[in-house]
């Protein structure tokens, strides 16, 4: 019994670790799409900041320096996306795609030139990584039945960026739904002309939204390279940016539901790892690929309107033309 | 002072040229950043791509893939659709080609196998695009998001099929058994030998002719048929097309099936033409490369052939570069693809206001046009 309990706990613990970058990236996407800019460049921004964080942390020896540079790089790419799609009204999908492909190649080329390790960055030692934090009394409380292990395994023992990711969610909710900026942000994604008529700059608001997204993607990338792993490897985000995009749709552009969608997709990922080669009585072995494909399948089904309806912000995907 | 904004030579010639030059210039900066002399690198690259017969063979072999995916993206673009799912469609197309060959009697002749594998690739690639197309047309889900999801679904599906169904017995590597030799698309060097010419062996096979035929067919279809007209009309102005009696839902379905089928043909070149078995990840990068090719080729088959040749050159030359120079890899081609998509796609009109301001003639005083200015 306790074995089963521990297995469940460990799977949930893995869920939290896998979900954290998804949550950060999905929140970044939320700001962009709420402001009317579709951002499929989440993947590229995460990958670029993962590379930046790992490189800087390896050279300087501090994960915080890595995080800082990761955020700068990610914001730079966000501004490039803004320059192309807001200022020059370029296609938002094409721009996002360009960023993803560009970063995919550039991280390898620069990594090769700088570190000569086949595109990898040097492995990080413990001083240059974000390490797990043991919350107070985790060891002492572990003996309390049920709650003790939950506290020790599930809540305690994560690195600071995991806690940051979960702390960001209520903050995003508060900013988007309870502040003046949030109201304007939502308005500019639904009806930019009205916002413009009210005397606010559509362009500035959208740039701001992208910049916030840039910061969040930077943290997500730093997490992947310097907290969850200990170096940069080729294409290490492995589609997490797209999963975050799926979670954003699945959570219908609302912070709390988006977080739940991220946790669900993270859980499926953790489950896929745990169920590898396990034969379940009565069902047999579930192919890992099937579980891996579930987030994508769920998103397709949701988008098709078979389970509820996902309605994006009205003006998302369109550049704003002032004079009409 | 009003300038005429509809000057053809600026919009059609100067602007695309400047965009491509910008992409090249930024690539040169990347070379400079990694301490590689861009001119030296270009020399190695060009030698690798055109300096010897085997290199030329490889270049055209890669070009073939880019023609298929470039056409695939372009056909969808003409209807105003962005098919980002070329990767998945090419991959699943491979399953179609592979199944057609593996399930036919191995004693049959090439005249059965080759058409069957082409049809298999067309069908499966098209089918993989049909589902997102249907969902876009009849369920209102956005084609870009669905095709992205279908790329991942394709990857999972293919891993499953390769590992659990088609894996060669007794092998660890997830790949199918070798295709019977009758099913191989003939190599160009073998065909040339048949005619008495001797050229170095390379993966180049007759699929390149298929790619050229496809380019001509796409041109004919888009610009010489009623369907093509309907597709282009929908892409230019969907509302006007509806008033003209065109049914946009049908257009979406037809266009995406054609697009997916074209992407599926990558597998004919890769698997039927060279690998001769179903392998993992043979498609990687070609689907996304097709976006760059289509944008650079201005969605015209002729432009696509030229752009595909450029990327084929870069692909093969990049391999030579990685071999000759330490500290650089073929990924430089990916960087360049990204830059081409950025400057020829997303930032297509970056220079336009500036060019119009400085080069376009001042608008002649036109007759008063009534209410609208």
Interface residues (C-beta under 8 A of the other chain):
Chain A: X40 X80 X83 X84 X85 X88 X89 X90 X91 X93 X94 X95 X97 X98 X99 X100 X101 X102 X103 X104 X105 X106 X108 X109 X110 X112 X113 X116 X119 X239 X242 X245 X246 X249 X287 X289 X290 X292 X293 X296 X297 X299 X300 X303 X304 X305 X306 X312
Chain B: X30 X33 X34 X35 X36 X82 X84 X135 X139 X140 X141 X142 X144 X145 X146 X148 X149 X150 X152 X153 X156 X157 X159 X160 X163 X164 X288 X291 X292 X295 X326 X327 X328 X329 X331 X332 X333 X334 X335 X336 X337 X338 X339 X341 X342 X345 X346 X347 X348 X349 X350
